[in-house]
Amino acid sequence: MAIAVVGTISVGFTINLIASVLMFGSLPHDGIMVVAMVAFFVPHYLHIRAALRGQAFRGFPVALLVQAVATYAPSLAFGGMWYFWIAPMVPILMGSVLLRLRFAVALPIVACAMAVHAWVFTTVPPGGSLSSGFYFAITVFVTGFVIYAVTRLVVVTRELERARADLAEAAVLKERLRISRDLHDGLGHSLSAIALKGDLARRLVERDPAVAAGELEELVRVARDAAQDVRQVARGFREMSLSQEVDRGVALLAASGVRCHVNLADVEVPKVVGETLAWGVREGITNVVRHSRATTCSITTSLRGRAVRLEVVNDGRIEGDGGPAPVSGRSGGGGGLAGLRERAEQVGGSVVAERVGDSGFRLVMEIPVPDASSLGTAAGPGTSELSQPEVTG
């Protein structure tokens, strides 16, 4: 479309010029016209092609200077037919000026060309009049900007198409990362619980069949919850509750033989903050069960200024998702801690995982609360309950 518009302007504006020179000019005039048009339209073509390709112009504008000379110099040889040449060539030249030069330089040149056109076609015979001067001045402005606009339209459209493709790619990657993170955080916890309860039921099946049957029932429930988690991950919707996640964690730790101390602050926070803290509890408990030899664990929440702080501390060093535990949440760590860090950063929070003493390990998550004045009020829509009595398991 851009090539068609620019071609139509170039051909349409020069038809009258060519016809006039052939009818009223001499053979030398015809030769000058051919040479000048070649010198004009070759640089014009190069400017349009480079602009359509999105290429940056560098260096001195030699081609534009050649085009400018081919615009004004032939009028000196045409005598009384000068206006046949100037009238169509200058507007086309302004399109190249706008494409080739920065606006800070190009706009004054266009304004000067409009002023010269207005003065020449108003005062210089033959046919000089105020209406002619106004018409040709406007023609310079409109034609130049039409050439510039249609050319830039192609470039901008191409850039938008690339940006749309990049956004689509980023969206696909983001969804893959979400699924990977949710599967790791959710199923890792559930599969650990299934393995523990299955092992416990196997050891009790002969010694205490009734207790073993209870553990098997609990194993089936956890497996069903895991299946539900997979469906929620596929749908992109997972609703977490801090109190429920703490209850599940206490039960899982008890099945693992780990004594658990729970002390949750009596405050209420926005739902998104509560869900993020719930993910922190899940990741902390999963690491205790899978990667440590802990005998005790504590889960604590507290209010620190405008932020809610979660601490999951155990007395057995975690070996961190297949490698040594990181000493800081800012570097290192496995996929679980990395996913938890991403969740915290999405709500402006932070995660620190560090060793405590010779064998202990502490996971700390701090999430800012946008409206601290709402803390401690009754729960309503969009809030998540943190309050829970102290529990020792």
C-alpha positions as CSV (number, residue, x, y, z in Angstrom):
1,M,0.0,0.0,0.0
2,A,2.8,2.4,0.9
3,I,4.6,1.7,-2.4
4,A,1.4,2.2,-4.3
5,V,0.6,5.5,-2.6
6,V,4.2,6.9,-3.0
7,G,4.2,5.6,-6.6
8,T,0.9,7.2,-7.4
9,I,2.1,10.6,-6.0
10,S,5.4,10.4,-7.9
11,V,3.7,9.5,-11.2
12,G,0.7,11.7,-10.8
13,F,2.7,14.8,-9.9
14,T,5.1,14.4,-12.8
15,I,2.7,13.6,-15.6
16,N,1.8,17.2,-16.2
17,L,5.5,18.1,-16.0
18,I,6.6,15.6,-18.6
19,A,3.7,16.5,-20.9
20,S,4.5,20.2,-20.7
21,V,8.2,19.8,-21.3
22,L,7.6,17.5,-24.3
23,M,5.0,19.9,-25.8
24,F,6.6,23.3,-25.2
25,G,10.3,22.5,-24.6
26,S,13.2,21.8,-27.0
27,L,15.3,18.7,-27.4
28,P,17.9,20.0,-24.8
29,H,15.0,20.5,-22.4
30,D,14.0,16.9,-22.9
31,G,17.5,15.7,-22.1
32,I,17.8,17.9,-19.0
33,M,14.4,16.6,-17.8
34,V,15.5,12.9,-18.2
35,V,18.8,13.4,-16.4
36,A,17.3,15.5,-13.7
37,M,14.5,13.0,-13.1
38,V,16.9,10.1,-12.8
39,A,19.1,12.1,-10.4
40,F,15.9,12.9,-8.4
41,F,14.0,9.6,-8.3
42,V,17.0,7.2,-7.7
43,P,17.8,8.9,-4.3
44,H,14.0,9.1,-3.7
45,Y,13.7,5.4,-4.2
46,L,16.7,4.7,-1.9
47,H,15.2,6.8,0.8
48,I,11.8,5.1,0.6
49,R,13.3,1.6,0.5
50,A,15.5,2.2,3.5
51,A,12.6,3.7,5.5
52,L,10.3,0.8,4.6
53,R,13.0,-1.6,5.9
54,G,13.4,0.3,9.1
55,Q,17.0,1.1,8.4
56,A,18.6,3.9,10.4
57,F,20.1,6.7,8.3
58,R,23.7,7.6,9.2
59,G,26.3,10.0,7.9
60,F,26.0,13.0,5.7
61,P,22.8,13.0,3.5
62,V,24.6,12.9,0.2
63,A,21.6,11.3,-1.6
64,L,19.3,14.0,-0.3
65,L,21.6,16.7,-1.4
66,V,21.7,15.2,-4.9
67,Q,17.9,15.1,-4.9
68,A,17.7,18.7,-3.8
69,V,20.1,19.8,-6.6
70,A,18.0,17.8,-9.1
71,T,14.9,19.6,-7.8
72,Y,16.0,23.3,-8.1
73,A,18.9,23.4,-10.7
74,P,16.9,22.3,-13.8
75,S,14.4,25.2,-13.3
76,L,17.2,27.6,-14.3
77,A,17.4,25.9,-17.7
78,F,13.7,25.8,-18.4
79,G,13.2,29.5,-18.6
80,G,9.5,30.4,-18.6
81,M,8.6,26.7,-17.9
82,W,10.3,26.8,-14.5
83,Y,7.1,26.5,-12.6
84,F,6.2,23.2,-14.4
85,W,9.3,21.7,-12.8
86,I,9.3,23.3,-9.3
87,A,5.6,22.8,-8.6
88,P,5.6,18.9,-8.5
89,M,9.2,18.2,-7.5
90,V,9.4,20.2,-4.3
91,P,6.5,18.4,-2.5
92,I,8.0,15.0,-3.3
93,L,11.4,16.2,-2.1
94,M,9.8,17.2,1.2
95,G,8.8,13.6,1.7
96,S,12.4,12.5,1.5
97,V,13.5,15.3,3.8
98,L,11.0,14.1,6.5
99,L,12.2,10.5,6.1
100,R,15.9,11.2,6.0
101,L,16.4,13.9,8.6
102,R,15.4,14.3,12.2
103,F,12.2,16.2,12.8
104,A,14.1,19.0,14.5
105,V,15.9,19.7,11.2
106,A,13.3,18.5,8.7
107,L,10.4,20.7,10.0
108,P,12.2,24.0,9.5
109,I,13.2,22.9,6.0
110,V,9.6,22.1,5.2
111,A,8.4,25.4,6.6
112,C,11.0,27.3,4.5
113,A,9.9,25.4,1.4
114,M,6.3,26.3,2.1
115,A,7.2,29.9,2.5
116,V,9.2,30.0,-0.7
117,H,6.5,28.3,-2.6
118,A,3.9,30.7,-1.3
119,W,6.0,33.7,-2.2
120,V,7.0,32.5,-5.6
121,F,3.6,31.4,-6.8
122,T,2.0,34.6,-5.4
123,T,4.4,37.2,-6.8
124,V,6.2,35.7,-9.8
125,P,4.5,35.7,-13.2
126,P,3.0,34.1,-15.1
127,G,-0.2,33.4,-13.1
128,G,1.1,34.6,-9.7
129,S,-1.8,35.0,-7.3
130,L,-2.6,34.7,-3.6
131,S,-4.7,31.6,-4.1
132,S,-2.0,29.9,-6.2
133,G,0.6,30.7,-3.5
134,F,-1.6,29.3,-0.8
135,Y,-2.5,26.2,-2.9
136,F,1.1,25.3,-3.7
137,A,2.3,26.0,-0.1
138,I,-0.3,23.6,1.3
139,T,0.6,21.0,-1.4
140,V,4.2,21.0,-0.2
141,F,3.0,20.3,3.4
142,V,0.4,17.7,2.6
143,T,2.3,15.8,0.0
144,G,5.5,15.6,2.1
145,F,3.6,14.3,5.2
146,V,1.6,11.8,3.2
147,I,4.7,10.2,1.9
148,Y,6.2,10.2,5.4
149,A,3.1,8.9,7.0
150,V,2.4,6.0,4.7
151,T,6.0,4.9,4.9
152,R,6.1,5.2,8.7
153,L,2.8,3.3,8.9
154,V,4.4,0.3,7.3
155,V,7.3,0.4,9.7
156,V,5.1,0.9,12.8
157,T,2.8,-1.9,11.7
158,R,5.7,-4.3,11.3
159,E,7.0,-3.3,14.7
160,L,3.6,-3.9,16.2
161,E,3.4,-7.3,14.6
162,R,6.8,-8.2,16.1
163,A,5.8,-6.9,19.4
164,R,2.6,-8.9,19.3
165,A,4.5,-12.0,18.5
166,D,6.9,-11.3,21.3
167,L,4.1,-10.8,23.7
168,A,2.4,-14.0,22.6
169,E,5.7,-15.8,23.1
170,A,6.2,-14.2,26.5
171,A,2.6,-15.2,27.5
172,V,3.3,-18.9,26.5
173,L,6.6,-18.9,28.4
174,K,4.9,-17.3,31.5
175,E,2.1,-19.9,31.4
176,R,4.7,-22.7,31.2
177,L,6.6,-21.3,34.1
178,R,3.4,-21.0,36.1
179,I,2.4,-24.6,35.4
180,S,5.9,-25.8,36.2
181,R,6.0,-23.8,39.5
182,D,2.5,-24.8,40.6
183,L,3.2,-28.5,39.8
184,H,6.4,-28.4,41.8
185,D,5.0,-26.5,44.8
186,G,1.7,-28.3,44.9
187,L,2.4,-31.9,43.8
188,G,5.8,-32.0,45.7
189,H,4.0,-31.5,48.9
190,S,1.2,-34.0,48.1
191,L,3.5,-36.7,46.8
192,S,5.7,-36.3,49.9
193,A,2.6,-36.8,52.0
194,I,1.5,-39.9,50.0
195,A,5.0,-41.4,50.3
196,L,5.1,-40.9,54.0
197,K,1.7,-42.2,54.7
198,G,2.2,-45.2,52.4
199,D,5.4,-46.1,54.2
200,L,3.8,-45.7,57.6
201,A,0.8,-47.9,56.5
202,R,3.2,-50.5,55.3
203,R,5.0,-50.6,58.6
204,L,1.7,-50.8,60.6
205,V,-0.3,-53.2,58.4
206,E,0.7,-56.3,60.4
207,R,1.3,-54.6,63.8
208,D,-1.8,-52.4,64.0
209,P,-4.2,-53.0,61.0
210,A,-6.8,-50.5,62.2
211,V,-4.3,-47.6,62.3
212,A,-2.8,-48.8,59.0
213,A,-6.3,-48.6,57.5
214,G,-6.7,-45.1,58.8
215,E,-3.4,-44.1,57.2
216,L,-4.5,-45.6,53.9
217,E,-7.7,-43.7,54.0
218,E,-5.7,-40.5,54.6
219,L,-3.4,-41.5,51.7
220,V,-6.4,-41.8,49.4
221,R,-7.6,-38.3,50.5
222,V,-4.3,-36.8,49.8
223,A,-4.1,-38.4,46.4
224,R,-7.6,-37.0,45.6
225,D,-6.4,-33.6,46.7
226,A,-3.4,-33.9,44.5
227,A,-5.6,-34.8,41.5
228,Q,-7.7,-31.7,42.3
229,D,-4.6,-29.6,42.4
230,V,-3.6,-30.8,39.0
231,R,-7.0,-29.8,37.6
232,Q,-6.7,-26.4,39.2
233,V,-3.2,-25.9,37.8
234,A,-4.5,-26.8,34.3
235,R,-7.3,-24.2,34.7
236,G,-4.9,-21.6,36.1
237,F,-6.9,-21.1,39.3
238,R,-5.6,-22.2,42.7
239,E,-7.1,-20.9,45.9
240,M,-4.9,-21.3,49.0
241,S,-5.8,-20.8,52.7
242,L,-3.1,-20.2,55.3
243,S,-4.9,-21.9,58.1
244,Q,-5.8,-24.9,56.0
245,E,-2.2,-25.1,54.8
246,V,-0.9,-25.0,58.3
247,D,-3.3,-27.8,59.4
248,R,-2.1,-29.9,56.5
249,G,1.5,-29.2,57.3
250,V,1.1,-30.1,61.0
251,A,-0.5,-33.4,60.0
252,L,2.2,-34.1,57.5
253,L,5.0,-33.3,60.0
254,A,3.2,-35.5,62.7
255,A,3.2,-38.4,60.2
256,S,6.9,-37.8,59.7
257,G,7.6,-37.9,63.4
258,V,8.4,-34.2,63.6
259,R,7.0,-32.1,66.5
260,C,5.4,-28.9,65.3
261,H,4.8,-25.6,67.1
262,V,2.4,-23.2,65.5
263,N,1.9,-19.6,66.5
264,L,0.0,-17.4,64.1
265,A,-0.5,-13.7,64.7
266,D,-4.1,-12.6,65.3
267,V,-4.3,-10.3,62.3
268,E,-6.2,-10.4,59.0
269,V,-4.6,-9.5,55.7
270,P,-5.7,-9.2,52.0
271,K,-6.4,-12.5,50.3
272,V,-3.4,-12.3,48.0
273,V,-1.1,-11.9,51.0
274,G,-2.6,-14.8,52.8
275,E,-2.3,-17.1,49.7
276,T,1.3,-16.1,49.3
277,L,2.0,-16.9,52.9
278,A,0.2,-20.2,52.4
279,W,2.6,-21.1,49.6
280,G,5.5,-20.2,51.9
281,V,4.1,-22.7,54.6
282,R,3.7,-25.4,52.0
283,E,7.3,-24.9,50.6
284,G,8.8,-24.8,54.1
285,I,7.0,-27.9,55.3
286,T,7.8,-29.8,52.1
287,N,11.5,-29.0,52.5
288,V,11.5,-30.1,56.1
289,V,9.9,-33.5,55.1
290,R,11.9,-34.1,52.0
291,H,15.3,-32.6,52.6
292,S,16.0,-32.7,56.4
293,R,16.3,-34.9,59.4
294,A,14.5,-32.5,61.7
295,T,12.8,-33.5,64.9
296,T,11.1,-30.2,65.7
297,C,9.6,-27.4,63.5
298,S,7.9,-24.1,64.2
299,I,5.6,-22.0,62.1
300,T,5.2,-18.4,63.2
301,T,3.6,-15.3,61.7
302,S,4.0,-11.8,63.1
303,L,3.3,-8.2,62.1
304,R,6.5,-6.1,61.4
305,G,5.4,-2.5,60.6
306,R,3.6,-2.6,57.3
307,A,4.6,-6.2,56.5
308,V,3.5,-9.7,57.7
309,R,6.4,-12.0,58.5
310,L,6.3,-15.8,58.2
311,E,9.0,-18.0,59.7
312,V,9.4,-21.7,59.3
313,V,12.2,-23.0,61.5
314,N,13.5,-26.5,62.0
315,D,16.4,-28.1,63.8
316,G,17.6,-30.3,60.9
317,R,19.6,-28.7,58.1
318,I,17.8,-28.8,54.7
319,E,19.9,-29.9,51.7
320,G,17.8,-27.6,49.4
321,D,16.0,-29.2,46.4
322,G,18.9,-31.5,45.4
323,G,21.8,-29.2,46.5
324,P,23.2,-27.4,49.5
325,A,20.8,-25.0,51.1
326,P,21.3,-21.3,50.2
327,V,22.4,-18.9,52.9
328,S,20.3,-16.1,51.4
329,G,17.1,-15.9,49.5
330,R,18.8,-13.6,47.0
331,S,21.0,-16.3,45.4
332,G,21.2,-20.0,44.9
333,G,18.5,-22.4,46.0
334,G,16.4,-25.0,44.2
335,G,13.3,-24.7,42.1
336,G,10.9,-24.6,45.1
337,L,12.6,-21.6,46.7
338,A,13.0,-19.9,43.3
339,G,9.2,-20.4,42.7
340,L,8.4,-19.1,46.2
341,R,10.7,-16.1,45.6
342,E,8.8,-15.3,42.4
343,R,5.5,-15.5,44.2
344,A,6.7,-13.1,46.9
345,E,8.2,-10.6,44.4
346,Q,4.9,-10.5,42.6
347,V,3.3,-8.9,45.7
348,G,6.3,-6.8,46.6
349,G,7.7,-9.3,49.2
350,S,10.9,-11.1,49.8
351,V,12.2,-14.6,50.8
352,V,15.3,-15.4,52.8
353,A,16.4,-19.0,53.4
354,E,19.3,-19.4,55.8
355,R,21.1,-21.8,58.2
356,V,20.5,-21.4,61.9
357,G,23.4,-22.7,64.1
358,D,25.1,-25.9,63.1
359,S,22.2,-27.9,61.8
360,G,19.0,-25.7,61.8
361,F,17.4,-24.0,58.9
362,R,15.0,-21.0,58.7
363,L,12.7,-19.9,55.9
364,V,11.6,-16.3,56.3
365,M,9.0,-14.6,54.1
366,E,7.9,-10.9,54.4
367,I,4.9,-9.6,52.5
368,P,4.0,-5.9,52.7
369,V,0.3,-5.1,53.4
370,P,-0.9,-2.2,51.2
371,D,-3.3,-0.8,53.8
372,A,-1.9,-1.5,57.2
373,S,-4.9,0.2,58.8
374,S,-7.1,-2.7,57.8
375,L,-5.1,-5.2,59.9
376,G,-6.9,-6.7,62.8
377,T,-10.4,-5.8,61.5
378,A,-13.1,-8.3,60.8
379,A,-12.6,-10.4,57.7
380,G,-14.6,-9.4,54.7
381,P,-14.4,-10.0,51.0
382,G,-10.9,-10.1,49.7
383,T,-9.3,-10.7,53.2
384,S,-7.6,-13.8,54.5
385,E,-7.6,-15.0,58.1
386,L,-4.2,-15.5,59.8
387,S,-5.5,-15.9,63.4
388,Q,-5.2,-19.3,64.9
389,P,-4.6,-20.5,68.5
390,E,-1.1,-21.7,69.3
391,V,-0.8,-25.4,68.5
392,T,1.8,-27.9,69.6
393,G,1.9,-31.1,67.6
